[in-house]
Structure formats: structure tokens, C-alpha cells
Amino acid sequence: MLSLPIKYRPKSFDDLTEQTSIKLILEEQVKTKTFKNAYLFVGGAGTGKTTSARILANMINKGVGKPFEIDAASNNGVDNVRSIIEQAQSRSLEAPYKVFILDEVHMFSKSAWNAMLKLLEEPPSKTIFIMCTTETDNILPTILSRVQRYDFNRISFDGIVKRLRYIIDQENIELTQKSQWFIVNDEAIEYIAKVADGGMRDAITLLDKCLSFNKKLTIKEVTEVLGTVNYSEMFDLTDALLTRDTINAIDQIDKIYNRGVDLKQFIKLYQDFLADILMYVQTESYTYINIPTTYQIDYVLEEVETINKIFSEIININAEIKRQQNPRYYIRAKFLTLGV
């Protein structure tokens, strides 16, 4: 059975969520046969760069043949680029154009980029290079000047939610014959969209993981499966710190530790949680935070000063805990001296 990210990978620009201006330009280039020899697709993980490269390659060659896909993260040396240069010299026997998709090109070494520069200065006829990257700091300015660059935005929250609902609906159509359906409430879908943080691939991967656990999903099941944040524990710890109940706070840490949770990771997540709390203080809205609406947090509006102090202390703990061999006792000691 195909995983959902593979099953619902867009096959055309019509299926690709957002990136509207990029799609329109590339479609027009294909229509008028004004596409370029070299492209650079820049953007965060899961925003559609590699998928768009495959779609563009397919459109240029009218569905004939396949592009050459190369992972620059593991093929980043000058010898690897020389191999690409050698392959590029011959015409494709399967398709009108030979298309190379080079993923994670920011991993190329300097010598590899110098070799690539020569190839882009005089690209072989009927050859197209589509380079994809999450960052451009390591790319030579001379390379940037020889490519047509497109910046992919992170997918909006609404865009991810809409796509996840579409996938669930499509899966339920297939399950109708088996009299089985996925039931996922809105809050669960919206939480997955928030955790994905603008990455469509991540969002679909998370949905796939949750649905493999339970066909009926609420926010409770989703947070349990993803193991992101146990909000009940976060609030219990916060309440203990707000009331200066140090023993209770230490007990909360011990319970978390006894469940096998990595305390270094927990403190990082707790720092993010407190940042969400403070964002709520500023906005009085759940829109900008990951905390589900099932948790009532209006009471924090009366504890702003104390929460700010706790947040500052947790930032310090998070910075120092990375060097601690026994984070459990380090946190205990810090809580005993927490001046809130």
C-alpha cells in the first residue's frame, strides 16, 4: 500500500497547493516554448520544489521519458558534477529534452560549483537543469546570475487544512466498499496543519502516521501519536510553577522522566509552549499558537509577570541542559532555586 505522501504527490500544477504565480509563469513558458536552460527552486521543506521540478520536466517533454534526479546531498563533489557534465553531452533518446533535477544543491562543494558553473555557461543543446534547495548561502553569485530563480512560499495553514480534508475525503471514497471510514474532527486536522509549519509533505506524512494508528482521530489521539506535546503535562507543570509548588513541579518532571521522555527535548518543547502562552497573552487568540482550543487558558492573562519570569528561567535551562549528563537532577536543582 502506498503511503499518503506518495499516493497524493501532485502530478500536475492543478494538484499543487498554492505557489500560484510560479505555476502560471512556468505553464506559460511551456506553452510558448520559452523555458530556460537552468532554474533554481528555493524554499522550505515540503513547499513543492522537487514536485514542481518533476511536473515541469514532464510538461516540457510532454509525458515522454523521465528526468535524471540526483541527490546533491550525497553526490556533492567535483567528480559527481563531472559525471553530470558527461551525461549532459549526449542527447536524450527517449524525450525531446534531457532534464536534470538536482536536489539539495546547497550541499555542493565549492569545486563542484565551479565545475557546474562551466556547464551553465555553455549548456548543451536540449538540456535543462532544475536545481532545488532550501537555502542559497552556499551557492556562488555567478551561479545565481545564470539561473532563473523561483522562491516557493511556505504553504498557508488554510491551504494545508484544505488538502488534508481532500485526502481524507478521497480515502473515504475508497473505503466505502469496505464500510469503513476515517473520522477526523476539525481540531485534529488543524493541529496537524499547525505542527507541519508550512510544509505540505510533513503535514501529509503526519496525517498518514495518525491514520495508521486510529481511523477515528481527535486532538487527543493526534498528540498521543505524534508525541509532540502532552499539553496536560505542560499545563500541570505550569500550574505548579505559577503557585510556587516546587515539590509538585519536581514530581511532574519525575513523572515525565519515568515515562521515558527525553528531558532535554521536553524542556525545548516546554519553552515553545510558554512562548505560545505569551503569544496568547498578546493576541488573546488561538490562531497564532499550537495549543488546541480544547484547553482554556484565559487565566494566564492574570499571570503575565510570573509567566515571563518562568519563561526566562526555562530559556536559561534549555541553553544549559545540553551540556548536562544528568538533566533530571539539573532540572530539579534549577526548580528548587526558581525565583518566581
C-alpha positions in Angstrom: 0.0 0.0 0.0 1.4 3.4 -1.0 2.0 5.9 1.8 -0.2 9.0 1.6 2.6 11.4 0.7 3.5 9.3 -2.4 -0.1 8.5 -3.3 -1.2 12.1 -3.2 2.0 13.7 -4.7 0.8 16.2 -7.3 1.1 15.0 -10.9 0.2 18.4 -12.4 0.2 22.1 -11.4 -3.5 21.9 -10.9 -2.9 19.5 -8.0 -0.2 21.6 -6.4 -1.3 23.7 -3.4 -0.7 27.4 -3.8 2.6 28.8 -5.4 0.1 30.3 -7.9 2.5 32.9 -9.6 5.2 30.3 -10.1 2.8 27.8 -11.7 1.4 30.5 -14.1 4.8 31.5 -15.3 6.1 28.0 -15.8 2.9 27.0 -17.6 3.2 30.0 -19.9 6.9 29.1 -20.6 6.0 25.6 -21.6 3.0 26.8 -23.7 5.2 29.3 -25.6 8.3 27.1 -25.5 10.3 29.8 -23.8 11.5 27.6 -20.9 15.1 28.2 -19.7 18.3 26.0 -19.6 18.7 26.5 -15.8 16.2 27.0 -13.0 16.7 27.4 -9.2 13.8 26.5 -7.0 14.3 27.9 -3.5 12.0 27.3 -0.4 11.4 25.4 2.8 10.9 21.6 3.0 7.7 20.4 1.7 6.7 23.5 -0.3 6.7 21.8 -3.6 10.1 22.4 -5.1 11.0 18.9 -6.3 7.4 18.1 -7.2 7.3 21.2 -9.3 10.6 20.3 -11.0 9.1 16.9 -11.9 5.9 18.4 -13.2 7.8 21.0 -15.3 10.1 18.2 -16.7 7.0 16.2 -17.6 5.3 19.1 -19.3 8.4 20.1 -21.3 8.8 16.5 -22.6 5.0 16.0 -23.0 5.0 13.0 -20.7 7.8 11.2 -22.5 10.8 9.8 -20.6 11.9 10.6 -17.1 14.2 13.3 -15.7 17.5 12.4 -14.2 17.2 13.0 -10.5 20.4 13.5 -8.5 20.6 14.0 -4.7 23.3 16.6 -4.3 23.4 15.9 -0.5 25.2 12.6 -1.2 26.6 13.4 -4.6 28.2 16.8 -3.9 31.8 16.5 -5.1 33.5 17.7 -8.3 33.6 14.2 -9.6 29.9 13.9 -9.3 29.4 17.1 -11.3 31.8 15.9 -13.9 29.6 12.8 -14.3 26.6 15.1 -14.8 28.6 17.1 -17.4 29.4 13.8 -19.2 25.8 12.7 -19.2 24.6 16.1 -20.4 26.8 16.0 -23.6 24.6 13.4 -25.3 21.0 13.9 -26.5 18.2 12.0 -24.9 17.0 9.0 -26.9 13.6 8.9 -25.1 12.5 12.5 -24.9 13.0 15.9 -26.7 14.9 17.3 -23.8 17.3 15.8 -21.3 16.2 17.2 -17.9 18.4 17.0 -14.7 16.8 17.6 -11.3 19.4 18.4 -8.8 18.1 18.3 -5.2 19.7 19.9 -2.1 22.2 21.7 -4.3 23.4 23.9 -1.4 25.4 20.8 -0.4 27.7 21.1 -3.4 31.3 21.7 -2.6 33.0 24.9 -3.9 34.9 22.8 -6.5 31.6 21.2 -7.6 30.0 24.6 -8.0 33.0 25.8 -10.1 32.5 22.8 -12.4 28.8 23.4 -12.5 29.4 27.0 -13.5 31.2 25.9 -16.6 28.3 23.7 -17.6 25.8 26.5 -17.1 27.9 29.0 -19.0 27.6 26.8 -22.1 24.7 24.4 -21.5 24.4 21.5 -24.1 21.6 21.9 -26.5 18.2 20.4 -25.5 19.4 20.1 -21.9 17.7 21.6 -18.9 18.9 21.8 -15.3 16.4 22.3 -12.4 18.2 22.9 -9.1 16.3 22.7 -5.8 17.5 24.0 -2.4 16.3 25.1 1.0 19.0 27.8 1.2 21.2 29.9 -1.1 24.1 30.9 1.1 26.5 28.3 -0.3 25.6 29.0 -3.9 28.1 31.1 -5.9 26.8 34.5 -7.0 28.0 33.6 -10.5 25.7 30.6 -10.4 22.7 32.7 -9.2 23.2 35.1 -12.1 22.9 32.2 -14.7 19.7 30.6 -13.4 16.0 31.7 -13.3 15.1 31.7 -9.7 11.7 30.9 -8.1 11.1 31.3 -4.4 8.5 28.9 -3.0 6.5 30.2 -0.1 5.6 28.0 2.9 2.1 26.6 2.4 -0.6 28.5 4.3 -2.4 27.0 7.2 -5.7 27.1 5.3 -4.0 25.5 2.2 -2.7 22.6 4.3 -6.1 22.1 6.0 -7.9 22.0 2.7 -5.5 19.5 1.2 -5.7 17.2 4.3 -9.5 17.3 4.2 -9.4 16.4 0.4 -7.1 13.4 1.1 -9.4 12.1 3.9 -12.4 12.5 1.6 -10.7 10.6 -1.2 -9.6 7.8 1.2 -13.1 7.5 2.5 -14.4 7.1 -1.1 -12.1 4.2 -1.5 -13.1 2.7 1.9 -16.9 2.9 1.1 -16.9 -0.6 -0.3 -15.5 -1.9 3.0 -18.0 0.0 5.1 -15.1 1.6 6.9 -14.4 5.3 7.1 -11.8 7.7 8.6 -13.4 10.1 11.0 -11.1 13.1 11.8 -12.5 16.1 13.6 -11.6 19.6 12.5 -9.4 20.3 15.5 -7.3 17.2 14.8 -6.8 18.3 11.2 -6.0 21.9 12.2 -3.5 20.7 14.8 -1.6 18.6 12.2 -1.6 21.6 9.9 -0.1 23.8 12.6 2.6 21.2 13.5 3.6 20.9 9.9 4.5 24.6 9.9 4.0 25.3 6.2 5.4 22.0 4.9 2.8 20.1 2.9 4.8 16.9 2.8 5.3 16.9 6.5 1.5 17.5 7.0 0.5 14.5 4.9 3.2 12.4 6.5 1.9 13.2 9.9 -1.7 12.5 8.8 -0.6 9.2 7.4 1.0 8.3 10.7 -2.1 9.2 12.7 -4.5 7.3 10.5 -2.4 4.2 10.7 -2.9 4.4 14.5 -6.7 5.0 14.5 -9.4 5.6 12.0 -11.1 7.9 14.4 -9.0 10.9 15.3 -9.5 13.6 17.9 -6.9 16.0 19.2 -6.1 13.6 22.0 -5.2 10.8 19.6 -3.2 13.1 17.3 -1.0 14.5 20.1 -0.5 11.0 21.5 0.6 9.5 18.2 2.8 12.4 17.1 4.4 12.6 20.6 4.8 16.3 20.1 3.4 17.8 23.2 1.4 16.4 26.1 -0.5 19.6 26.8 -2.0 18.2 30.0 1.5 17.7 31.4 2.6 21.2 30.2 -0.3 22.9 31.9 0.2 20.8 35.1 3.8 21.9 35.3 2.9 25.5 34.6 0.3 25.5 37.3 2.8 24.1 39.8 5.3 26.8 38.9 2.7 29.6 39.0 1.6 28.5 42.5 5.3 28.1 43.6 4.6 24.5 44.4 8.2 23.3 43.8 7.7 19.8 45.0 4.7 19.3 42.7 6.8 20.7 39.8 9.6 18.3 40.5 7.1 15.4 40.8 5.8 16.4 37.3 9.3 16.2 35.9 9.8 12.8 37.6 6.6 11.5 36.0 7.7 12.7 32.6 11.2 11.1 33.1 9.7 7.8 34.2 7.6 7.7 31.0 10.9 7.5 29.1 10.7 11.0 27.7 14.0 12.8 26.8 14.1 15.6 29.3 16.3 17.8 27.0 13.7 17.6 24.3 10.9 18.2 26.8 12.5 21.4 28.0 12.8 22.6 24.4 9.1 21.8 23.8 8.2 23.4 27.1 10.0 26.6 26.1 8.0 26.6 22.9 4.8 26.0 24.9 5.5 29.0 27.1 6.2 31.1 24.0 2.7 30.1 22.8 1.2 31.1 26.2 2.9 34.5 25.9 1.7 34.9 22.3 -1.9 34.2 23.6 -1.4 36.9 26.2 -0.6 39.4 23.4 -3.3 38.3 21.0 -6.0 36.5 23.1 -6.4 34.2 20.1 -5.5 30.6 19.3 -4.8 31.4 15.7 -1.1 32.1 16.2 -0.4 29.2 18.6 -0.2 25.4 18.5 -2.2 24.9 21.7 -5.5 23.3 20.9 -8.7 25.2 21.7 -9.9 22.5 24.0 -7.5 23.9 26.6 -8.9 27.0 28.4 -6.0 29.4 29.0 -7.7 32.7 29.8 -6.5 32.5 33.3 -2.9 33.2 32.1 -3.9 36.8 31.3 -3.7 37.4 35.1 -0.3 35.8 35.5 1.7 37.6 32.8 4.6 38.8 35.0 5.1 35.4 36.6 4.9 33.6 33.3 7.5 36.0 31.8 9.9 35.1 34.7 9.3 31.3 34.2 9.9 31.7 30.5 13.2 33.5 31.1 14.3 30.7 33.5 13.3 28.0 31.1 15.3 29.7 28.3 18.4 29.6 30.6 17.7 25.9 31.5 17.3 25.0 27.8 20.6 26.7 27.0 22.5 24.9 29.7 20.8 21.5 29.8 22.5 20.4 26.5 25.8 20.1 28.4 24.3 18.2 31.4 24.9 14.5 31.7 22.0 14.1 34.2 19.3 16.5 33.0 16.8 15.2 35.6 18.8 16.3 38.6 19.8 19.5 36.9 16.2 20.5 36.3 15.4 19.5 39.9 18.1 21.8 41.2 17.0 24.7 39.0 13.4 24.3 40.1 14.5 24.5 43.7 16.1 27.8 43.1 13.4 29.1 40.7 12.7 32.7 41.8 9.1 33.0 40.8 
